[in-house]
């Protein structure tokens, strides 16, 4: 992918990936640190998450990402929940802090990466690539299998009634 991508764009996408890696390390640190360090590890995790989200926000604004509102709302909900718990963690609530900041956040982050973050990356590539739209669509189609493994359409679950007149609408 990077062969046809502007070097500045490639650098921005690499920066986001670097922050995602740092976030993974912060979640792991919170998960395994001694109880006496949970408060600091939790605060560091929040700082890393805020910086990661701020970078993604700048990229989405730069390239006029059409689903920016949905993406930012997810970020706000995650940060809101973690900030709500922060004072309790600072007073010694280690286990809830570890659970939310490592286990729950990791599960959310894995899904978020293959859905919303992947769509931002694809949008940026489409906005800046020198390749044809057909080639980009082929590349995107090759990656759809990953996202489908983590998502299920409400229309394909047997326990969800079909709504008449909405079958033609996209799921996004």
C-alpha positions as CSV (number, residue, x, y, z in Angstrom):
1,X,0.0,0.0,0.0
2,X,2.7,2.5,0.8
3,X,4.3,2.2,-2.6
4,X,1.8,4.5,-4.2
5,X,1.1,6.6,-1.1
6,X,2.4,10.1,-0.6
7,X,5.3,9.9,2.0
8,X,3.7,12.5,4.3
9,X,0.4,10.5,4.4
10,X,2.3,7.2,5.0
11,X,4.1,9.0,7.9
12,X,0.8,10.0,9.4
13,X,-0.6,6.5,9.2
14,X,2.6,5.1,10.7
15,X,2.3,7.6,13.6
16,X,-1.2,6.4,14.3
17,X,0.0,2.8,14.3
18,X,2.8,3.7,16.6
19,X,0.4,5.3,19.1
20,X,-1.8,2.2,18.8
21,X,1.2,0.1,19.7
22,X,2.0,2.4,22.7
23,X,-1.7,2.0,23.8
24,X,-1.3,-1.8,23.7
25,X,1.8,-1.5,25.9
26,X,-0.1,0.8,28.3
27,X,-3.0,-1.7,28.6
28,X,-0.5,-4.5,29.3
29,X,1.4,-2.4,31.9
30,X,-1.9,-1.7,33.7
31,X,-2.8,-5.4,33.6
32,X,0.5,-6.7,35.1
33,X,1.8,-3.8,37.3
34,X,1.8,-4.1,41.2
35,X,-1.1,-2.7,43.0
36,X,0.9,0.3,44.2
37,X,1.4,1.4,40.5
38,X,-2.1,0.9,39.2
39,X,-3.0,4.6,39.7
40,X,0.0,5.8,37.7
41,X,-0.5,3.1,35.0
42,X,-4.1,4.1,34.7
43,X,-3.3,7.8,34.3
44,X,-0.6,7.0,31.7
45,X,-3.1,4.9,29.9
46,X,-5.6,7.8,29.8
47,X,-2.9,10.1,28.6
48,X,-1.9,7.7,25.8
49,X,-5.5,7.2,24.8
50,X,-6.2,10.9,24.6
51,X,-3.1,11.5,22.5
52,X,-4.0,8.7,20.2
53,X,-7.5,10.0,19.7
54,X,-6.3,13.5,19.2
55,X,-4.0,12.3,16.4
56,X,-6.8,10.4,14.8
57,X,-9.1,13.4,15.1
58,X,-6.5,15.6,13.2
59,X,-6.2,13.1,10.4
60,X,-9.9,12.7,10.1
61,X,-10.3,16.5,9.9
62,X,-7.5,16.9,7.4
63,X,-9.0,14.4,5.0
64,X,-12.7,15.4,5.7
65,X,-13.6,11.9,6.8
66,X,-17.3,11.6,6.3
67,X,-18.0,9.5,9.4
68,X,-16.0,11.7,11.7
69,X,-19.0,12.3,14.0
70,X,-19.6,8.6,14.7
71,X,-15.9,8.0,15.2
72,X,-15.5,10.9,17.7
73,X,-18.6,9.8,19.6
74,X,-17.1,6.4,20.2
75,X,-13.9,8.0,21.4
76,X,-15.9,10.3,23.7
77,X,-17.9,7.4,25.2
78,X,-14.7,5.4,25.9
79,X,-12.9,8.4,27.4
80,X,-16.0,9.3,29.4
81,X,-16.3,5.9,31.0
82,X,-12.6,5.7,31.8
83,X,-12.5,9.2,33.3
84,X,-15.6,8.4,35.4
85,X,-13.7,5.5,36.9
86,X,-10.4,7.4,37.3
87,X,-11.1,9.0,40.7
88,X,-12.0,5.6,42.2
89,X,-8.8,4.1,40.8
90,X,-6.8,6.9,42.4
91,X,-8.5,6.0,45.7
92,X,-7.4,2.4,45.4
93,X,-10.0,0.6,43.3
94,X,-7.3,-1.4,41.5
95,X,-9.4,-4.3,40.1
96,X,-12.1,-2.2,38.4
97,X,-9.4,0.0,37.0
98,X,-7.5,-3.0,35.6
99,X,-10.6,-4.6,34.3
100,X,-11.9,-1.4,32.5
101,X,-8.4,-0.2,31.4
102,X,-7.0,-3.5,30.1
103,X,-9.7,-6.1,29.5
104,X,-12.7,-4.0,28.4
105,X,-10.7,-1.4,26.6
106,X,-8.7,-4.1,24.7
107,X,-11.8,-5.8,23.5
108,X,-13.3,-2.5,22.4
109,X,-10.0,-1.4,20.7
110,X,-9.7,-4.7,18.8
111,X,-13.1,-4.2,17.2
112,X,-12.6,-0.4,16.8
113,X,-9.4,-1.0,14.8
114,X,-10.9,-3.4,12.3
115,X,-14.0,-1.3,11.7
116,X,-13.8,2.5,12.3
117,X,-10.0,2.9,12.2
118,X,-9.7,0.7,9.1
119,X,-12.3,2.9,7.4
120,X,-10.3,6.0,8.2
121,X,-7.2,4.4,6.8
122,X,-9.0,3.4,3.6
123,X,-10.5,6.8,3.3
124,X,-7.1,8.5,3.6
125,X,-5.6,6.1,1.1
126,X,-8.5,6.7,-1.4
127,X,-8.1,10.5,-0.9
128,X,-4.3,10.5,-1.6
129,X,-3.5,7.4,-3.7
130,X,-2.3,7.6,-7.2
131,X,-3.9,4.2,-7.9
132,X,-7.2,3.8,-9.6
133,X,-10.4,3.4,-7.6
134,X,-10.8,-0.1,-9.0
135,X,-7.4,-1.2,-7.6
136,X,-8.2,0.3,-4.2
137,X,-11.6,-1.4,-4.1
138,X,-9.9,-4.7,-4.8
139,X,-7.5,-4.1,-1.9
140,X,-10.4,-3.1,0.4
141,X,-12.3,-6.2,-0.6
142,X,-9.4,-8.4,0.4
143,X,-9.5,-6.9,3.8
144,X,-13.3,-7.2,4.3
145,X,-12.9,-10.7,5.6
146,X,-11.2,-9.4,8.7
147,X,-13.9,-7.0,9.6
148,X,-16.6,-9.5,8.9
149,X,-15.1,-11.8,11.5
150,X,-15.8,-9.2,14.1
151,X,-19.1,-7.9,13.0
152,X,-22.5,-9.3,12.4
153,X,-25.2,-7.6,10.6
154,X,-28.5,-7.3,12.5
155,X,-30.2,-8.5,9.4
156,X,-28.4,-11.8,9.4
157,X,-29.1,-12.7,13.0
158,X,-32.1,-15.1,13.2
159,X,-33.5,-13.5,16.4
160,X,-33.7,-10.0,14.8
161,X,-36.9,-9.3,12.8
162,X,-36.4,-7.8,9.4
163,X,-37.6,-4.3,8.9
164,X,-39.5,-3.8,5.7
165,X,-38.1,-1.2,3.3
166,X,-34.7,-1.0,4.9
167,X,-32.9,-3.9,3.1
168,X,-31.5,-1.6,0.5
169,X,-29.8,0.7,3.1
170,X,-26.1,0.3,3.8
171,X,-25.1,-0.9,7.3
172,X,-22.7,2.1,7.8
